[in-house]
Amino acid sequence: MTTGVRRRMGVEERKQQLIGVALELFSHRSPDEVSIDEIAAAAGISRPLVYHYFPGKQSLYEAALRRAADELAARFVEPPRGPLGARLLRVMGRFFDFVDDHGPGFAALMRGGPAVGSSTTNAMIDEVRQAAYEQILAHLKVEKPSARLELVVRSWVSLAESTALLWLDGRRVPRAELELQLVHDFAALAAVSAAYDEEMAEILVGLLADEPADGPFGDLVTRLVALVPSAGAAPAVPDQRLR
């Protein structure tokens, strides 16, 4: 018969364990509700030992956010193969996987949580947004975006973030619908901008040329066409003679 022996962890290994435990707890409850005692108990160590590796809850919280930010940024990485609509839909699927699995932790990361105002936390949030922005530009094969294209992509990244935060509050809209809607939102933002800018129009035409009719962008066109009144039901033009 063998007896269980607790393996002694190295400094870095123990730190990573504590970060993992903290992130798991923060993923299911607000960081404000998680105590150092709970983190210590979940890690199987004493409270003083937690403080041996981290000066306080704030530093452990920021370390957990660092891991969450890195993981979230990685969700936007997608091989540049196939139609853009399908790629964006896969990205949104992984993005919402993270949001679904780490609800309170995601909200804490994007809203600041107990570290609101912290330059470290704000920098991590900006890194996630910048990583998403750069990945979308890579998909568009654009190295130096115009002002309008930058506005479209950054607006869309912000929209995805705010949509996820609102969805967490009750999950009142089916997740799959939101994922598809956000892909449609990207196309809509690009289309509106294309109406004002020739460069954006060229980008949009190039994107749509590679899109299959049964893809996410094709689905949007089908939905919009269905909303357009038929020729017979077109609204009447006011008679100018009455003016």
PyMOL commands that set and color helices and strands:
alter all, ss='L'
color gray80, all
select helices_A, chain A and resi 11-28+31-33+36-43+47-53+57-74+84-101+103-111+113-115+119-140+147-168+175-194+198-209+216-227+231-233+240-242
alter helices_A, ss='H'
color red, helices_A
deselect
rebuild
show_as cartoon
